[in-house]
Amino acid sequence: MNESQNAAVSAPSADASSSGAANRRARRLVSGALAAMCAAAGLSVWALSAPDQTPAPVGKMVEQLTGANPNPVHLVRPAAAPLSAMAQLGKQIFYDQTLSGSGKMSCASCHSAEHAYGPPNGLPVQMGGPSLTLQGDRPPPSLMYLYRQPNFSIGPDQGDTEEAANLTQAATAASGVARAQKTAGVAPAAPAMVPQGGLFWDGRVDTLQAQAIGPMLNPTEMANPSLEAIAGKLSHSSYRAAFAQLFGQAIFDNPKMLVSEAMFAVARYQFEDVSFHPYTSKYDYWLEGKARLTQAELHGLQLFNDPQKANCAGCHLSKPGKDGLPPMFTDYQYEALGVPRNTALAATKNPKYYDMGICGPYRTDLSKQTQYCGMFLTPTLRNSSTRKVFFHNGVYHTLDEVMAFYNLRDIDPAKIYPRDAHGKVTKYNDLPARYRANIDKSDAPFDRKFGDKPSMTDDDIRDIIAFMKTLNDGYQPDPKMALDQKPQ
């Protein structure tokens, strides 16, 4: 065999050499990937078994890989116990339709247990009155978790002071204070000098007892003409004996006291029955390390807390308190958001009618504090995805519509507000022009200007809504998951 033949036999071809190198690279890549997966799995096991010893970067990686909370906590829930006799009486009152003017409406008609104690339908507001033909002005809020609602106040927390607050004086003092900007995850530099707390959309009452009597006397709701009329119905109710047993027969001789005790019983029912505050959402269990979020839910949580994106947590606080109480997803404060006018409401047929929240029409004590006109209570987002109506006037019916409002209100208002006869977009059309300076234009995502890029993409919004669905109560955690985790 000559030299050229030897060379031909011994020298590999260029194609064979290239193929061999590619195979070696592939084997190295596979080996590296397997090693990385093993390392990630090892880190995940370590992080989930010893969360208090896990460095933050490792915990974040484990969260992304597994959907588990790398830093589980122990949440403090109200203890379950049998209802007291007072609460049992309150439950009967809550479901009693005979206490209404129509004889067909109870508290549960607008606050359905099957719908997170909110409205059971998609009507913008509920129908009521003596014949159930009158339309209300505002959609009923959920009754869940109200036991933690603070009293109405203006300015910094008053703590445990026993002195009654002078709201007009407080409002006047706060009127010259610049509004604190709300940023997710960042505590305000100064105490919030804004209205906060209270019940109803305008905070006009502080107790569950006072809240319960409101619909009883509202002519477009349960439509009782007087306290005496309610007392007469209670005196002839099927649970009259329970009143006599709890308060004595003399209670029926005092109509005002009879109604007061009845509403207190309703309040006790809401306070004692854990179905009003169960804390059984997927997010609650995720916080405790007993559930895992999907990639969409986890990304939605990150966007929810991102001050440069959705900034939802600026108002809807998402972290547990230092006392171990689960997050309420509200800061209990009031905002003027400038949602569009709902022309489906009978009241808006009058062009001069405006629902201005704290300034009226239901609340009258702060009507002269015009810096609050258009402000309504920030509701909890717990169970919000079960609702079919949103905002104080029920103008939206899906979370997609709600998120589009936040995303586009100022950068593309033509997609949010109607046009007038001249083709001009009627921005902020549900608040008189002289009060529109009250509308929030500083907190993200409302800090953007006309023509700016939206803070959230369509995919972002889908993931945020996916996360918000984890706030619905009734989730059943996997009993096998993280049973051995040690909360911090």
N, C-alpha and C positions, 0 to 999 in steps of 0.2 A: 504494500500500500504506500503510495507516495505521500509527500508532505501535505499537498493540498487536500488529498482525501482524508488524512488524519485530522486536519483542521476542521474539515466539514463535519467529521463525526464527533469530535470532542467539543467544539464550540456550540453553545446553545443558540438558537435563533433569537432575534430581537423580540419577536412576539412572545416566545416562551418566557424570556427574561422578564418582560413587562407583566405577563400574566402572573408569574410567581410573586413579583413584588406587590401586585394588587391583592393577591391572596393573603400575603403576610400583613399588609396594611388592614385588610378586612378583619383578620384574626385579632390584630391589636385593638381595633376599634370595638369589636365585640367583647374582647376581654376587658377593655377599659370601661365599656358600658355596664358589663356585669359587675365589675368591681365597684362602680359608682352606685349601682342599684343596691348592692349589698351594704355599702357604706351608708346610703340613705336609709335603708331598712334598719340598720343598726342604730343610726342616730334617732330614727323615729321611735324605735322601741325604748331607747334610753330616755328620750324627751318625754314620752307619754307615761313612762313608769316613774320618772323622777323630775317632774316639771319645775320644782323649786331649785333644781341644780342646773337647769338648761340655760345656756347663754341665749340672749335674745335673737341673734342671727340664726342660730340652729332652730329655735322655736318657730321663727317665721318660715324657714324652709320646710319644716315638718308640717306646718299649717297648710302650706301650698301643696305639698305632696299628698297629704292624707285627708285634708278637710277638717281635722280635729283641732280643738283648742289646745295649744301647747301649755297654756297656763290656766287650768281649770280653777274655779272658785266655788265656794259654798254659798248658795243663795238662801236667804232667810224668808220663809213663806209663813203666812198666818197659819196657826194650828187649826186643824179641822176638829170640830166638836158638834154635838147635837144642838139644834136650834133651841134657844130659850123659848119660854112660853110667849114672851113679847114678840120675838122674831117670827114664831109660828103664826101669831095673829097678823103680823105685818105681811106675811106671805099670802094669807087669805085676802087681805085688802088689796094687795098688788094685782091679783088676778080677778077681782070682782068687777064685772061689767055693770052691775046695777048702780054703782056709785057715779055713773056718768049721766048727763042729761038725756042722751039717746038710749041709755040702757044697754048699749052694745059696745062700749069702749072701756077698757081697763088700762092700768099702767102698762101691762104686758102687750097691749095692742100696738104701741109704738116702741116698746122696749122688749123685743122678743128674745127669750133665752136661747132660741135656736139661731139667732143672728147677733150674737155677742151683746145682747141686751140693747140692740139698736133697732132701727126700722126694718120690718120684714119684707120690704119691697123696694122698687126703684123709683117711687114717686119723689119728686124734688122736695116736697113737704107732705105731711100727712093730712088726711081729711078728718074733720071733726065737727063739733057743734051739735045742736039738738037732734038733727036728722042726718048727721055725718055727711053734710053737703058743703061745709065751709072749709076753705083751704087755709092752712096755717101759713106763717111767714118764714119759719126756719125749720130745717130738718132736725129731728130729735138726735142729740148726741148719744153715744153709748153710755150706759150706766156703769160699765165695768171700771174697776180700779179707782173709783171716786173716793174711797176711804182715805186715800193719801193726798187728796187735793187740799192745798193750803188755803187759808182764808184770803179774801181779796185784800190787797194792799198796794200802795204806790211807793216805790223807792226800795231801799235795802230791807232785808229780812228783819222783822221786828222782834224776832225771838219769842220769849215767853212773857213779854210785857202784858200786864193786865189792863193797862189803860186803853180805852177805846180809841181807835185811830180816827183822826179828823181827815177824811179823804180830800176834801176841798183844799185844806191847808197843805196837805202833802202834795197834791197835784200842782198847786201854785208854786211850791218850793222846787218841784222837779222840772217845771216848765223851762227853766233856763239852763238845764243840764244837757250836755250833748249826749245823744243816744249812743250807747256802747255797741260796737260792731260785734256781730255774732260769727264766730269762726269755730268750726268743728274741732274738738280736742283742745281748745285754748280757752282758759278761764279769762273772763273779762278783767281788765286792769282795775276797774272800779266797780262798786256795787251797782247793780242795775237800777236806774232811776226810772222804772217803767211800771205800768200796772201788771199785776200778777195774781194768780190764785182766783178763788171764787168758782161758782157753778153757773151753769147755763153758758151760752155763747158770749155773754157780756159780764159774767161774774157778779150778777146783782144779788145773789144770796150766798151764804157761806156754809149752810148745813144741809145735810140730806133731808132733814125734816122740813126745812123751808122750801127746798126744791120740790118735794113731793106735793105740796099744796098748790104750787103754781098751776100745773095743768088742770087741776080740779076746778079752778075758777076761771080759766081762760075760755072765753066764749067760742073760740075756734077749736078747742080741744074737748075736754070733758064737759064743759059748758054748764057747770052748776051756778045758779044765780047768787048764792050766798053760802056762808058757813053753816047757817041754820038748815039750809036744804041738804047739805052733806050730812049734818048731824042727824037729820030725820032718817036718811037712808041707812046710816050706821045703826040707828036704834032699832031698825026693823030687819037687820041683816041676819044671815044664818049663823053668824058667829057672835051674836049679842051676848051669849052666855060667857064667852071668853072675856069680853069687856067687863062684865059684872064680876067675874072671878078675879081679874087682875086689879080692878079699880073700885069695885063696889057699885051697888045700884045707883048711888047718887051721881055717878058720872053722867047719866042720861039727863040729869036736870041742868047740866051746864054745857050747852052746845059748843061753845068755844073750846072748853077744856077737852071735850070728847073728840073733836076734830084734831086738836093738838096731839093728844095721846095716840090717835090713829096714825097720824103722820110720823110720830116718833117710832111707832111699831114698824112702819114701812122702812124707816131708816135703819132700825135694828136688823131687819131682814137683809137689807143690802150689805150691812156691815158684817153680819155673822155668816151668811151663806157663802161658802168658798167659791161657788160658781161665779160670783161677781169679781173674784180676784184669784184665779187658780194658779197663775204663772206656770202654765204647762205648754208653752210654745217650744218649737224646735230650737229657737235661739236660746231660751232659758236652759234647756238641756245641753246645748252646745257650750254655753258658758261654764257649765258644771262638768264638761268632759264626757257627757253621756250621749252625744249625737255628733254626727259629722256633716258639715255643709258640703253641698256640691260645688263644683268649680264656679258655676254661675252665681250661686248664693254667696260664696266667699268673695268673688269679685264684686258683687253688689254691695256687700258689707264694706269693702274697702272704698268703693265710690261714695257710699253713704257717709263715711267718715272723712272723706277727702275734702279739705277746705277749698281746693282749687277746682273741684268737679261739682258734685251734687251739694256738698256742704249741709246735708240734711241734719247731721248731728249738731249743727250750730244751734238748732232749736229743739230737735228731737233727740235728747241725750241718750246715748246707746250703751254707756258703761255702768256697771253696778256701783252703788254708793259705797262709801267706806264702812257703812254699818251693815253691809251684806244684803241690803234690799235690792231686788232686781231693778234694772233700769225701767223707767216709766215712758221713755221716748217722748217726753215733753219737758220743757223748762217752765211750764205753767204761766208763761208770759203772753202778752197780747201783741198782735201784729196787724198792720194795715197792708194787705197784699194787693189790693186793687183787682180782685177777680171780676170778670165781666158780669154785667147785669143779667139776671135770669128773667127773661120775658115770659116764661111759663108760669110765673107767680101772679096771682090775681092782683096783689098789692102793687105790682109794677105797672099796671095799666094806668095808674096815676103818675104822670111824668114828674111830679113834685115829690113823690115818695122815695125816700132813701132809708135803708137800714144802716145806721151808723154805729152799731155796736155799743160801745161804752157810752156814746153820746145820745143814745136813744134809738128807737122810740120806747122800748120796754124799760130801760134804765133811765131815770130822770135826775138822780142826785149829782151826776157829773156832766150834765148837758152843756154847761158853760165852759168846760175844760176842752176847748175845741182841738187842742193838740192831740187828743185821743180819738177824734172822730174817724170812723172807718176801721177801728181796731177791734179784733175778735180774738177769743181765747185760742191758743195753740193746743189742739187736742192730742191725746196720745195716739201713736201709730199702732199700738197693739190691736190686733184683729182688724186693722183698717182694710185689708184686702177682702174681707167678707162683706164690706159695705157696698151699696149700690148708689150712693149719693154722697157728694163731698162738698165741703166749704159751707159757710153759714147760710147761703142762699140755694144750695143744692144744684148749682149750675152744671156740675160735672157728674158723670155716672161711672167712670172707670179710672183706674190709676194711670192708664196711658194718657188720658186727657189731663189729669192733674200734673203729670210729669212734663207734658208738652207745654203747659202753662208756665211752669217754673223755667223751662228751658228757653222759651221763645217770647215771653211777655214783652221784653224791651228790645230784643234784637230783631224781631219780626212780628210786630204787634198786629199786622193785618191777618195773621193766622189765629189770633186770639180774640180780637174785638171786631164788632160789626162796623160797617161804613154808614155814614149818614146819607141824606138825599143828594149831597154834592160829591159823594165818593170819598170823603175824608174818613180815615179810621178814627173811631170814637174811643180812644184809649182811656182807661180808667173810668168807664162810663157808668159805674154804679156808685160813684161818690161825687158830691158837688165839687166843682173846680177849686173852690176856695180851701178845701181840705186835702187836696191831693199831695201837698207837701208832706203829709203824714205817711205816705206810702213808702215802704222800704225799698230803697234804691242803692243800698250800700252793702248788704250782705250777699255773698255769692249764693246762687248764680244771678242775683238781681243787680250785680255790679257791672254788668256788661251794657254796652251801648248799641244803638241801632246799627245793624250791619255786621256786628262782631260775630265771630265763630261761636256756635253753641257750646256750652260747657260740657254737654253730654251727647254722645252719639246714640243712634237707635239701639245698638247693641248694649251700650251702657244702661240705657233705660230699662231694657228687658232684664238685665242682671239685677238692677236695683229693685225692680218689682219682684223678681224671684226671691231676693233677700227679704223684702217686706212680707212675703207670704210665710216666712219662717217665724213671724211674730204672732201667727194665729194660735190660739190655745187649742188643746186637744191632741197634741202630737204624742205618739206612743213611742218612746225610746226603745232601742234594742237592749234588752236586759243583759245581754252578753257583752255589750260594749263598755269598756272602761270601768268595769266594776271594781277593779283594783287600783284605780287612779287615786292619788292622794291630793285633794285640793290644797291650794296654798293657804 
